[in-house]
Each structure stands twice: as structure tokens, then as C-alpha cells.
Amino acid sequence: MASIKEESEDIKIEDTISVKQEDTEEQTDLMPLKDESEVLDEIKNRDIVTEEISVKTSSQKSNFTCQQCGKCLSSKGNLKRHIDAHSGERPYTCQQCGKCFNKKATLKGHMSIHTREKPYTCPQCGNCFTQQGNFNRHMRVHTGEKPYACKLCEKSFTTKINLMDHINSHTGETPFTCDQCERSFRYKVTLKRHMKVHLRESSFACHQCRMSFSDRKTLTNHVITHTGEKPHMCLQCGKTCSNNTILAVHMRIHTGEKPFNCPQCGKNFRSIANLQTHMRVHTGERPYICPHCGNRFRFMGNLQTHMRVHTGERPYMCLECDESFSYKRDLKHHLLTHSGKEF
């Protein structure tokens, strides 16, 4: 009986040990499940926090929205500067000339006019510029890039201003109005040219004629045309020029260099002025307007020739009979009458 009891107790002990082992195994099996649940909870919580941050960020962005035009800005400072553009406020003043600007960066760029600093140099033609924006626009002359396209036709332009001027040719709108005589113009450049009529009293005025200029350097170059002084000489042909810029353009006659390329037809030019004049062939621009009849012309020479219709000027004189003519072609036809040839 004693041995049976001992065996029974041994069985109970084994059973107890077995149960404890099973409990331990169950707990061990449950541990990974608990860890995985915790990880899932952490991911879920992280997603909630991320969503809250996203909502908060979106809310912050919506706080930097212009109430006038609906544009969204990335910061409070950018919003303030943007609103200043609507209000016309110009808090940044140049201490040298008193001109005001709505952006500090614009004032900084303006200061280079006074310091005459031109840090942006074109690697292709050597022209220098005071501001990055002007340099970028100039580079399109060489690259042929025309990022501004007209939606009404297939024409594209290198600058936004040129595109806006072109659109006016479709609408017939003349948005640029002179605040002194109320004449209106289709192009801003035409208004600027017209304003010189009202600026004769400018401090940079030539004492020998009635012309006035926007800066002293241009006036100085102009005065030389009266004195006939041409201190800059070409070492290859002896030609003299009134300033270095004209000499540099002249030198390209000897070197054959034509760095300014027309992006429309590929024709090359020695100076940017010649290229700009040529571009009117493609754009159809006619910036020279007759003040008497309103006819428009592509080139200044054409306008000057046309003006003889109104002035009665006859600069072409026949040396045989003293008869004079407004146009050279008329003189040529007249000379045939003296030679006995029919025309």
C-alpha cells in the first residue's frame, strides 16, 4: 500500500510539473502575440500623430493665404511681402535717390545702379548686367529659349513683357496711358519713348540741343556727337569712335564675329541692337508711330522718310535743274529725263 501511495504521489507531482510546464509554454507562446499587438498599436498611434501633424501643417499653410487673390504662401513673411504688392506699399527706400521698393531684394538690385557694379557677365558676348533677372533674359538671346507662348496664335516670346505687348495686338487694347497728356499706347516701350517729350527739363539735358537723357553717361556720349571728338581708335583700320562700346562693335567687322543669333531664322548679327531691330521682321512689331497720321513703322528710318509727307521736306536736289524731291527714288527717275532715257 505504501508503494502504491508513493507511486500516486509521484504521478501527482509529474502531473503538476506537466501542468506548470504547459502553463509556461502557453505564456511563452502568448508573449510574441503581445509584442506584435503592441507594435501594431504603436504604428497606429504613429499614423494618428502623422495625420494630426499633416492636418496642422495644412492648417498652417491655409493661414498664409492672400485674401485678395487666393494665392497660398509658404510663410508669414512671404505673405506680408505679397500683400504689399497689392497695397502698393513700398517700405524700402534708396538713400541715394529716394526711389522706393516693395522688396528688400529689389532695393539691393537697384543699388548696383549707383555703385555701377555689374556682377553678371554673359560668357558668350561679354555683356554685363546689374541684376540676375536681366542677365537671365539676355541669355535667351543666345539660347533661343522662348518660354512665353501666346494662346491665341503660335507665336512665343523670350520675355513676359513682349508676350503681353503681343496680346494687345490681338485685342487692340492700349493700356499704357501717359499721365501728363492722356495719350494711350499699345506698348510700354512706346509710352517710355513718348514720355521723353515731357522730360525736356531733365537734369541730364544737352546744352547744345533739346535732347535730354536718363543718366550722365548717356549724356556724355551724346555731347561728343556735337564736338566731333572720337578718342577711341581702331588699330586695324584707323577708324575712330566716340566711345568704347561703338569701337567694340566695329572691331567685329575685322574679326568677323557675329555673336547674336536670331532664334527664328538663324541669321547672325554683330550687335544686339541689330538683332533686336531684325526681330521686328518676325514679330511684326511697329514701334515708331507718326504723330500726325498715326501710321506705324518697323524702323526709325522709315518713319523719318514718311515724315516728309507732312513736313514737305525735299532733301534730294537735282544738280542740273535745281528741282528737289522728297525721296531718292524720285530723284533717280528725274535724272533719267536729263539723260534722255525712258523709264
Backbone torsions as a table, in degrees:
resi	resn	phi	psi	omega
1	MET	NA	-38.8	-178.8
2	ALA	-64.1	-39.3	-179.3
3	SER	-69.2	-36.4	177.5
4	ILE	-63.1	-41.9	-179.7
5	LYS	-64.0	-41.1	179.9
6	GLU	-64.4	-42.2	178.1
7	GLU	-62.5	-40.1	178.5
8	SER	-62.7	-42.1	179.3
9	GLU	-66.7	-38.0	178.1
10	ASP	-62.2	-40.6	179.0
11	ILE	-63.5	-41.5	179.3
12	LYS	-63.0	-41.4	-179.6
13	ILE	-64.5	-43.3	179.0
14	GLU	-62.9	-42.6	178.7
15	ASP	-61.1	-42.1	-178.7
16	THR	-64.0	-44.3	179.1
17	ILE	-62.1	-41.3	-179.7
18	SER	-63.0	-43.1	179.2
19	VAL	-63.8	-44.1	179.6
20	LYS	-62.9	-40.1	177.8
21	GLN	-62.9	-40.4	178.8
22	GLU	-64.9	-41.5	177.7
23	ASP	-60.8	-42.7	-178.9
24	THR	-64.5	-42.2	178.4
25	GLU	-63.1	-41.3	178.3
26	GLU	-61.6	-42.7	179.4
27	GLN	-64.9	-39.3	179.5
28	THR	-64.8	-39.6	178.4
29	ASP	-67.0	-32.0	-178.3
30	LEU	-76.4	-23.1	-176.6
31	MET	-58.1	-51.6	179.2
32	PRO	-59.6	-37.9	178.0
33	LEU	-60.6	-39.5	179.8
34	LYS	-66.8	-41.8	179.1
35	ASP	-64.2	-43.6	-179.5
36	GLU	-62.7	-40.0	178.4
37	SER	-61.9	-42.1	179.3
38	GLU	-64.3	-40.1	178.6
39	VAL	-61.6	-44.4	179.4
40	LEU	-61.5	-40.7	177.1
41	ASP	-61.7	-41.0	-179.7
42	GLU	-63.5	-42.9	178.7
43	ILE	-62.3	-42.4	179.6
44	LYS	-62.1	-45.2	179.1
45	ASN	-63.3	-38.3	-179.9
46	ARG	-64.6	-40.4	178.6
47	ASP	-62.7	-38.6	179.5
48	ILE	-64.9	-43.3	-179.9
49	VAL	-64.1	-43.1	179.2
50	THR	-60.7	-42.6	179.0
51	GLU	-63.0	-40.9	178.9
52	GLU	-63.8	-42.0	178.7
53	ILE	-63.5	-42.5	179.9
54	SER	-61.5	-44.4	178.0
55	VAL	-62.3	-41.6	-179.8
56	LYS	-64.5	-43.9	179.3
57	THR	-63.3	-44.4	178.2
58	SER	-60.6	-39.7	178.1
59	SER	-63.9	-40.2	178.9
60	GLN	-64.1	-41.6	179.6
61	LYS	-62.1	-41.0	-179.1
62	SER	-65.8	-22.2	177.3
63	ASN	-71.0	-20.4	-179.0
64	PHE	-102.4	47.7	-179.6
65	THR	-108.3	131.9	178.6
66	CYS	-71.6	125.8	-177.6
67	GLN	-75.0	-15.3	-177.5
68	GLN	-88.0	-39.4	-176.2
69	CYS	-122.7	-6.6	177.7
70	GLY	82.2	3.2	-179.1
71	LYS	-70.7	138.0	179.1
72	CYS	-97.7	133.1	-179.6
73	LEU	-114.5	155.9	-173.4
74	SER	-82.2	-16.3	-178.2
75	SER	-151.0	164.7	179.9
76	LYS	-65.0	-37.6	179.4
77	GLY	-64.1	-42.6	178.0
78	ASN	-64.9	-37.1	177.7
79	LEU	-63.3	-43.4	-179.7
80	LYS	-61.5	-44.8	179.9
81	ARG	-65.2	-35.4	178.8
82	HIS	-66.8	-42.1	-179.7
83	ILE	-65.0	-34.8	177.7
84	ASP	-59.6	-32.8	179.4
85	ALA	-65.8	-34.0	177.1
86	HIS	-73.4	-41.7	-174.1
87	SER	-76.3	-18.5	-177.5
88	GLY	82.3	4.6	-179.9
89	GLU	-69.0	134.0	-180.0
90	ARG	-129.4	84.4	-172.7
91	PRO	-79.3	-11.8	-176.1
92	TYR	-101.7	115.3	-173.0
93	THR	-112.9	135.3	175.8
94	CYS	-75.7	125.4	-176.8
95	GLN	-74.7	-12.2	-177.3
96	GLN	-95.3	-37.1	-177.9
97	CYS	-123.5	-6.8	176.6
98	GLY	83.8	-0.2	179.9
99	LYS	-69.9	141.4	-175.0
100	CYS	-111.4	152.2	-177.5
101	PHE	-138.5	155.4	-179.6
102	ASN	-90.0	-11.7	179.0
103	LYS	-128.8	142.8	178.3
104	LYS	-65.3	-36.6	-179.7
105	ALA	-65.2	-35.6	179.0
106	THR	-67.4	-40.7	176.4
107	LEU	-61.0	-42.5	-179.2
108	LYS	-61.6	-42.3	177.5
109	GLY	-65.9	-36.8	178.9
110	HIS	-63.9	-35.1	-176.3
111	MET	-60.4	-24.1	179.7
112	SER	-66.8	-18.5	175.7
113	ILE	-65.3	-40.1	-178.9
114	HIS	-77.6	-38.2	-178.9
115	THR	-80.7	-13.8	-178.2
116	ARG	62.4	20.2	177.5
117	GLU	-78.7	132.1	178.2
118	LYS	-129.6	82.8	-172.3
119	PRO	-77.8	-11.8	-175.7
120	TYR	-103.7	111.3	-175.2
121	THR	-113.0	131.1	177.9
122	CYS	-72.6	123.9	-178.3
123	PRO	-72.9	-12.1	-176.4
124	GLN	-96.7	-38.0	-177.3
125	CYS	-123.3	-7.5	176.1
126	GLY	84.8	-2.0	177.1
127	ASN	-63.0	141.7	-177.8
128	CYS	-113.1	150.5	-175.8
129	PHE	-136.7	149.6	-178.8
130	THR	-81.8	-26.9	-174.5
131	GLN	-127.6	149.2	-179.6
132	GLN	-60.4	-41.5	-178.6
133	GLY	-61.1	-43.4	178.6
134	ASN	-64.5	-39.2	178.1
135	PHE	-62.7	-44.3	-179.6
136	ASN	-62.0	-41.9	179.1
137	ARG	-65.0	-39.8	179.4
138	HIS	-63.0	-39.6	-176.7
139	MET	-60.8	-24.9	178.8
140	ARG	-66.9	-21.9	175.7
141	VAL	-61.8	-39.1	-178.7
142	HIS	-82.8	-38.4	-175.7
143	THR	-82.3	-21.3	-178.1
144	GLY	77.9	8.5	-179.1
145	GLU	-67.7	133.9	178.9
146	LYS	-134.2	83.9	-172.7
147	PRO	-79.2	-10.6	-175.5
148	TYR	-106.6	110.2	-174.7
149	ALA	-108.6	141.2	176.5
150	CYS	-80.2	130.4	-178.5
151	LYS	-80.5	-12.3	-178.0
152	LEU	-93.6	-21.0	176.8
153	CYS	-145.8	-171.1	-174.2
154	GLU	-94.6	5.2	-176.7
155	LYS	-77.0	145.4	175.8
156	SER	-131.1	160.5	-170.2
157	PHE	-137.9	156.8	-177.9
158	THR	-79.0	-26.0	-178.8
159	THR	-128.8	155.6	179.3
160	LYS	-66.9	-34.3	179.8
161	ILE	-62.8	-44.1	179.0
162	ASN	-62.7	-37.0	177.7
163	LEU	-64.6	-44.9	-179.3
164	MET	-63.2	-40.7	176.7
165	ASP	-62.5	-40.0	179.8
166	HIS	-64.7	-41.9	-179.4
167	ILE	-60.0	-34.2	177.7
168	ASN	-61.6	-27.3	178.5
169	SER	-69.5	-25.3	175.6
170	HIS	-78.5	-42.3	-173.7
171	THR	-86.9	-21.2	-175.5
172	GLY	76.9	7.9	-178.1
173	GLU	-72.2	142.7	176.0
174	THR	-123.1	78.5	-170.3
175	PRO	-79.5	-10.9	-175.3
176	PHE	-98.3	107.4	-173.4
177	THR	-110.7	134.9	176.2
178	CYS	-74.0	126.4	-177.0
179	ASP	-80.2	1.1	-179.8
180	GLN	-107.5	-34.6	180.0
181	CYS	-125.0	-0.8	175.0
182	GLU	67.6	13.4	171.7
183	ARG	-71.5	143.3	-178.7
184	SER	-117.7	153.0	-174.0
185	PHE	-135.8	154.6	-179.8
186	ARG	-77.2	-32.5	-175.2
187	TYR	-118.0	142.8	179.3
188	LYS	-64.6	-38.2	-179.6
189	VAL	-63.9	-33.1	177.7
190	THR	-68.7	-38.9	176.5
191	LEU	-63.4	-43.5	179.5
192	LYS	-60.5	-42.1	178.8
193	ARG	-64.9	-39.9	179.0
194	HIS	-65.0	-37.2	-176.6
195	MET	-60.6	-22.8	179.0
196	LYS	-63.0	-23.3	176.7
197	VAL	-62.6	-35.8	-177.3
198	HIS	-89.6	-6.4	-175.0
199	LEU	-107.4	28.3	-179.4
200	ARG	-62.7	-26.0	-178.4
201	GLU	-82.9	12.5	-179.7
202	SER	-56.8	148.4	180.0
203	SER	-67.2	-20.9	178.4
204	PHE	-99.0	60.6	-177.5
205	ALA	-105.6	141.9	178.0
206	CYS	-76.7	130.6	-178.2
207	HIS	-79.7	-10.7	-178.2
208	GLN	-98.3	-18.6	176.1
209	CYS	-143.5	-173.9	-174.7
210	ARG	-93.9	3.8	-176.9
211	MET	-73.6	144.7	176.7
212	SER	-129.2	158.6	-171.8
213	PHE	-137.1	159.6	-175.2
214	SER	-82.3	-17.0	179.9
215	ASP	-149.5	163.6	-174.4
216	ARG	-68.5	-36.1	-178.3
217	LYS	-61.7	-44.7	179.0
218	THR	-64.7	-38.5	177.4
219	LEU	-62.5	-44.5	-179.2
220	THR	-60.1	-43.8	178.0
221	ASN	-63.9	-35.2	179.5
222	HIS	-69.3	-42.5	-177.7
223	VAL	-58.0	-33.7	179.5
224	ILE	-61.1	-28.5	179.3
225	THR	-66.2	-25.8	177.1
226	HIS	-80.4	-40.9	-177.2
227	THR	-77.3	-20.4	-178.0
228	GLY	78.5	5.4	-178.3
229	GLU	-70.8	131.0	177.8
230	LYS	-137.0	81.7	-171.6
231	PRO	-77.6	-10.6	-175.4
232	HIS	-102.8	115.9	-172.9
233	MET	-110.8	140.1	173.8
234	CYS	-78.0	125.8	-176.5
235	LEU	-76.8	-10.7	-178.1
236	GLN	-94.2	-36.8	-177.5
237	CYS	-125.1	-6.0	177.5
238	GLY	85.0	-1.2	178.8
239	LYS	-63.8	138.3	179.6
240	THR	-108.4	146.8	-178.3
241	CYS	-129.8	155.7	-176.5
242	SER	-77.3	-22.4	178.0
243	ASN	-151.4	167.3	-175.3
244	ASN	-64.0	-33.9	-178.2
245	THR	-63.3	-45.5	179.8
246	ILE	-65.2	-38.4	178.5
247	LEU	-63.3	-42.5	-179.4
248	ALA	-61.5	-40.9	177.9
249	VAL	-66.6	-41.3	179.3
250	HIS	-60.9	-39.8	-177.2
251	MET	-59.1	-24.8	179.8
252	ARG	-68.8	-18.3	174.4
253	ILE	-63.6	-39.3	-179.2
254	HIS	-78.6	-38.5	-177.3
255	THR	-81.8	-19.0	-177.3
256	GLY	77.3	5.8	-177.4
257	GLU	-71.6	130.3	175.2
258	LYS	-134.9	81.3	-170.4
259	PRO	-78.1	-8.6	-175.5
260	PHE	-103.5	115.8	-172.0
261	ASN	-108.8	132.7	176.2
262	CYS	-77.4	120.5	-178.1
263	PRO	-71.4	-13.4	-177.8
264	GLN	-88.9	-45.7	-175.0
265	CYS	-121.0	-5.7	176.8
266	GLY	84.0	0.3	-179.4
267	LYS	-69.0	143.7	-177.2
268	ASN	-108.7	151.7	-176.6
269	PHE	-137.2	153.8	-178.3
270	ARG	-76.8	-29.5	-177.2
271	SER	-132.4	156.3	179.5
272	ILE	-69.2	-29.1	177.7
273	ALA	-63.0	-42.0	178.3
274	ASN	-65.7	-37.6	177.7
275	LEU	-65.3	-45.0	-179.1
276	GLN	-61.9	-39.5	177.3
277	THR	-65.5	-42.9	179.3
278	HIS	-61.8	-37.2	-176.0
279	MET	-59.1	-22.7	179.1
280	ARG	-65.0	-22.8	175.9
281	VAL	-62.6	-36.6	-177.9
282	HIS	-87.0	-39.5	-175.2
283	THR	-82.5	-20.7	-176.9
284	GLY	78.2	7.0	-178.2
285	GLU	-65.3	136.8	177.0
286	ARG	-131.6	83.2	-171.4
287	PRO	-80.2	-11.6	-175.8
288	TYR	-98.7	116.6	-171.9
289	ILE	-113.1	132.5	176.4
290	CYS	-73.0	124.1	-178.6
291	PRO	-71.8	-12.5	-178.1
292	HIS	-92.4	-44.1	-175.1
293	CYS	-120.9	-7.3	176.7
294	GLY	83.2	0.5	176.7
295	ASN	-61.2	145.3	-177.0
296	ARG	-112.0	147.7	-177.1
297	PHE	-135.6	150.7	-177.7
298	ARG	-78.0	-33.0	-176.3
299	PHE	-126.6	149.3	179.7
300	MET	-60.4	-39.3	179.1
301	GLY	-59.2	-38.2	178.4
302	ASN	-65.6	-39.2	177.8
303	LEU	-65.2	-44.2	-179.5
304	GLN	-61.5	-39.5	177.0
305	THR	-65.5	-42.3	179.5
306	HIS	-62.8	-35.1	-176.4
307	MET	-59.3	-22.2	179.1
308	ARG	-64.7	-22.2	176.0
309	VAL	-62.3	-37.8	-177.9
310	HIS	-88.1	-36.7	-175.9
311	THR	-85.5	-21.3	-177.3
312	GLY	77.0	9.5	-179.1
313	GLU	-63.2	138.3	179.1
314	ARG	-131.6	82.1	-173.5
315	PRO	-79.6	-12.6	-176.5
316	TYR	-100.9	111.5	-173.4
317	MET	-112.6	137.3	175.9
318	CYS	-78.9	127.1	-177.4
319	LEU	-78.3	-9.1	-178.4
320	GLU	-96.7	-33.7	-177.4
321	CYS	-129.2	5.1	178.2
322	ASP	65.1	10.9	175.3
323	GLU	-76.0	143.4	-177.1
324	SER	-120.9	160.2	-174.1
325	PHE	-139.9	154.1	179.1
326	SER	-78.6	-28.5	-174.7
327	TYR	-126.6	146.0	-177.7
328	LYS	-63.4	-35.4	-179.3
329	ARG	-64.2	-35.7	178.3
330	ASP	-67.3	-36.6	177.0
331	LEU	-64.5	-41.8	179.9
332	LYS	-60.7	-43.1	178.3
333	HIS	-64.6	-38.8	-179.5
334	HIS	-64.9	-40.6	-177.8
335	LEU	-61.9	-26.2	177.8
336	LEU	-64.7	-28.3	178.8
337	THR	-67.2	-29.0	177.8
338	HIS	-79.3	-30.0	-178.8
339	SER	-84.6	-8.9	178.8
340	GLY	83.8	5.6	-180.0
341	LYS	-87.4	147.3	176.1
342	GLU	-87.7	153.1	177.6
343	PHE	-143.4	NA	NA
